[in-house]
């Protein structure tokens, strides 16, 4: 099947908020080629399909942080509306409430982007595990090499790790 949207474009719209990988209502509306208002109205007509682990509303602090970190969201900076965000499961539900061919096709691409993101994160964990195994296997002469690799994997000292606000492969 031909991709209707580049996977990389979708991946850049996936944010990490409250420990969940989510997409903003505004970004989803653009992808589905509907207005944000139409998307949110469809969701509100079907609220029973969107429990809290599928969708939630950002608070003012979260909105400010997202707008600060995502240049394409500058237009909502002064909007009184707080955006909704959708988890992977919430995005999957959207195609059932929007009921358009485009929504179904876009959802397929979005699901692929979430899967690819999960695979990349698992690869990073696997690399860290393999490094630890190698460190146990080799003697002290390689300690400085392992220490250098670990230092590269850690955030700079004195800085707390930045929250992931987007995904770029």
The 8 nearest C-alpha neighbors of each residue, nearest first, counted from 0:
[[1, 2, 3, 104, 107, 108, 4, 105],
 [0, 2, 3, 4, 104, 108, 5, 107],
 [3, 1, 4, 0, 5, 108, 6, 104],
 [2, 4, 1, 5, 105, 104, 108, 101],
 [3, 5, 2, 6, 108, 8, 105, 9],
 [6, 4, 8, 7, 2, 9, 3, 108],
 [5, 7, 9, 8, 112, 10, 4, 108],
 [8, 6, 10, 5, 9, 11, 168, 167],
 [9, 7, 5, 6, 11, 10, 12, 4],
 [8, 10, 6, 12, 11, 7, 109, 112],
 [9, 11, 7, 12, 13, 8, 166, 112],
 [12, 10, 166, 9, 8, 167, 13, 165],
 [11, 13, 9, 10, 22, 14, 165, 26],
 [14, 12, 22, 10, 165, 21, 11, 166],
 [15, 13, 165, 164, 21, 20, 22, 16],
 [14, 16, 20, 164, 19, 163, 18, 21],
 [15, 17, 18, 19, 14, 20, 21, 164],
 [18, 16, 19, 15, 20, 61, 21, 57],
 [17, 19, 16, 15, 20, 21, 162, 163],
 [20, 18, 16, 15, 17, 21, 86, 14],
 [19, 21, 15, 14, 86, 13, 16, 18],
 [22, 20, 86, 85, 14, 13, 84, 19],
 [21, 23, 13, 85, 84, 14, 12, 24],
 [24, 22, 84, 26, 25, 83, 27, 85],
 [23, 25, 27, 83, 26, 84, 28, 35],
 [24, 26, 28, 35, 23, 27, 29, 82],
 [27, 25, 29, 23, 28, 24, 30, 22],
 [26, 28, 30, 24, 29, 25, 31, 23],
 [27, 29, 31, 33, 25, 35, 26, 30],
 [30, 28, 32, 26, 27, 31, 33, 25],
 [29, 31, 27, 28, 32, 26, 105, 33],
 [30, 32, 28, 102, 29, 33, 27, 101],
 [33, 31, 29, 30, 28, 34, 101, 27],
 [34, 32, 28, 31, 29, 37, 35, 38],
 [33, 35, 37, 36, 28, 38, 32, 29],
 [34, 36, 38, 28, 25, 37, 39, 24],
 [35, 37, 39, 34, 38, 40, 33, 28],
 [38, 36, 40, 34, 35, 39, 41, 33],
 [37, 39, 35, 41, 36, 40, 28, 34],
 [38, 40, 42, 36, 41, 37, 43, 35],
 [41, 39, 43, 37, 42, 38, 36, 44],
 [42, 40, 44, 38, 39, 43, 96, 37],
 [41, 43, 39, 45, 40, 44, 46, 38],
 [44, 42, 40, 46, 45, 41, 39, 47],
 [43, 45, 41, 42, 46, 40, 39, 96],
 [46, 44, 42, 43, 47, 48, 41, 96],
 [47, 45, 43, 49, 48, 42, 44, 50],
 [46, 48, 45, 49, 50, 44, 43, 42],
 [47, 49, 46, 45, 50, 92, 42, 89],
 [50, 48, 46, 53, 47, 54, 89, 51],
 [51, 49, 53, 52, 48, 54, 47, 46],
 [52, 50, 54, 53, 55, 49, 56, 89],
 [51, 53, 50, 54, 86, 55, 49, 89],
 [54, 52, 89, 86, 49, 51, 50, 88],
 [55, 53, 85, 51, 84, 89, 52, 49],
 [56, 54, 83, 84, 51, 57, 85, 53],
 [55, 57, 83, 82, 84, 58, 81, 54],
 [58, 56, 61, 82, 81, 62, 83, 55],
 [57, 59, 61, 60, 62, 56, 81, 82],
 [58, 60, 62, 61, 63, 57, 81, 64],
 [61, 59, 63, 62, 58, 64, 57, 65],
 [62, 60, 64, 58, 63, 59, 57, 65],
 [61, 63, 59, 65, 60, 64, 57, 66],
 [62, 64, 60, 66, 61, 65, 67, 59],
 [65, 63, 67, 61, 62, 66, 68, 60],
 [64, 66, 62, 68, 67, 63, 69, 61],
 [67, 65, 63, 69, 72, 64, 68, 73],
 [68, 66, 64, 65, 69, 63, 70, 73],
 [67, 69, 65, 66, 64, 70, 164, 165],
 [70, 68, 66, 71, 72, 67, 65, 73],
 [69, 71, 72, 73, 68, 66, 67, 65],
 [70, 72, 69, 73, 74, 66, 68, 75],
 [73, 71, 66, 74, 70, 69, 75, 76],
 [72, 74, 76, 75, 71, 70, 66, 69],
 [75, 73, 72, 76, 77, 71, 78, 66],
 [76, 74, 78, 73, 77, 72, 66, 80],
 [75, 77, 73, 74, 78, 66, 72, 63],
 [78, 76, 75, 79, 74, 73, 80, 63],
 [77, 79, 75, 80, 76, 81, 74, 82],
 [78, 80, 77, 81, 75, 76, 59, 82],
 [81, 79, 78, 82, 75, 77, 83, 59],
 [80, 82, 57, 56, 79, 58, 83, 62],
 [83, 81, 57, 56, 80, 24, 84, 23],
 [82, 84, 56, 24, 55, 23, 57, 81],
 [83, 85, 23, 22, 54, 55, 24, 21],
 [84, 86, 54, 89, 21, 22, 53, 90],
 [87, 85, 21, 89, 53, 88, 54, 20],
 [86, 88, 90, 89, 91, 85, 21, 113],
 [89, 87, 91, 86, 90, 53, 92, 85],
 [90, 88, 53, 85, 86, 92, 91, 87],
 [89, 91, 93, 87, 92, 88, 85, 86],
 [90, 92, 88, 89, 93, 94, 87, 106],
 [93, 91, 89, 90, 95, 94, 88, 96],
 [94, 92, 90, 96, 95, 91, 97, 89],
 [93, 95, 102, 97, 103, 96, 92, 98],
 [94, 96, 93, 98, 92, 97, 91, 103],
 [95, 97, 93, 98, 94, 41, 92, 42],
 [96, 98, 94, 95, 99, 93, 102, 41],
 [99, 97, 95, 96, 94, 102, 100, 103],
 [100, 98, 102, 101, 97, 103, 94, 95],
 [99, 101, 103, 102, 104, 98, 94, 105],
 [100, 102, 104, 99, 103, 105, 31, 32],
 [103, 101, 94, 99, 105, 100, 31, 104],
 [102, 104, 106, 100, 94, 101, 105, 107],
 [105, 103, 101, 107, 106, 102, 100, 108],
 [104, 106, 108, 102, 107, 103, 101, 109],
 [107, 105, 109, 103, 108, 104, 102, 110],
 [106, 108, 110, 104, 105, 109, 111, 103],
 [107, 109, 111, 105, 106, 110, 112, 6],
 [108, 110, 106, 112, 111, 107, 105, 113],
 [111, 109, 113, 107, 112, 108, 106, 114],
 [112, 110, 114, 108, 109, 113, 115, 107],
 [111, 113, 109, 115, 110, 114, 10, 6],
 [114, 112, 116, 110, 115, 111, 117, 109],
 [115, 113, 111, 117, 112, 116, 110, 118],
 [114, 116, 118, 112, 117, 113, 111, 119],
 [115, 117, 113, 119, 118, 114, 112, 120],
 [118, 116, 114, 120, 115, 119, 121, 113],
 [117, 119, 115, 121, 116, 120, 122, 114],
 [120, 118, 122, 116, 121, 117, 115, 123],
 [119, 121, 117, 123, 122, 118, 116, 124],
 [120, 122, 124, 118, 123, 119, 125, 117],
 [121, 123, 125, 119, 120, 124, 118, 126],
 [124, 122, 126, 120, 121, 125, 127, 119],
 [125, 123, 121, 127, 122, 126, 128, 120],
 [124, 126, 122, 128, 123, 127, 121, 129],
 [127, 125, 129, 123, 128, 124, 130, 122],
 [128, 126, 130, 124, 125, 129, 131, 123],
 [127, 129, 125, 131, 126, 130, 124, 132],
 [130, 128, 132, 126, 131, 127, 125, 133],
 [129, 131, 133, 127, 132, 128, 126, 134],
 [130, 132, 134, 128, 129, 133, 127, 135],
 [133, 131, 129, 135, 134, 130, 136, 128],
 [134, 132, 136, 130, 135, 131, 129, 137],
 [133, 135, 131, 132, 136, 137, 130, 145],
 [136, 134, 132, 133, 137, 131, 138, 130],
 [135, 137, 133, 134, 132, 138, 131, 130],
 [138, 136, 134, 135, 133, 141, 139, 140],
 [137, 139, 140, 141, 136, 142, 135, 134],
 [138, 140, 142, 141, 137, 143, 134, 135],
 [141, 139, 138, 142, 143, 137, 144, 145],
 [142, 140, 144, 139, 143, 138, 145, 137],
 [143, 141, 139, 145, 144, 140, 146, 138],
 [142, 144, 146, 145, 141, 147, 140, 139],
 [145, 143, 147, 141, 142, 146, 148, 140],
 [146, 144, 148, 142, 147, 143, 149, 141],
 [145, 147, 143, 149, 144, 148, 142, 150],
 [146, 148, 150, 144, 145, 149, 143, 151],
 [149, 147, 145, 151, 150, 146, 144, 152],
 [148, 150, 152, 146, 151, 147, 145, 153],
 [151, 149, 147, 153, 148, 152, 146, 154],
 [150, 152, 148, 149, 153, 147, 154, 155],
 [151, 153, 149, 150, 148, 154, 127, 147],
 [154, 152, 150, 151, 149, 155, 156, 160],
 [153, 155, 160, 156, 158, 152, 159, 151],
 [156, 154, 158, 157, 153, 159, 160, 150],
 [157, 155, 158, 154, 159, 153, 160, 150],
 [158, 156, 155, 159, 154, 160, 153, 161],
 [159, 157, 156, 155, 160, 154, 161, 153],
 [158, 160, 161, 157, 154, 156, 155, 162],
 [161, 159, 154, 158, 162, 155, 153, 163],
 [162, 160, 163, 159, 158, 154, 164, 155],
 [163, 161, 164, 160, 15, 16, 165, 159],
 [162, 164, 15, 165, 161, 14, 166, 16],
 [165, 163, 14, 15, 162, 68, 166, 65],
 [166, 164, 14, 13, 11, 163, 12, 167],
 [165, 167, 11, 10, 13, 168, 14, 164],
 [166, 168, 11, 10, 165, 7, 8, 12],
 [167, 166, 7, 10, 116, 11, 119, 115]]
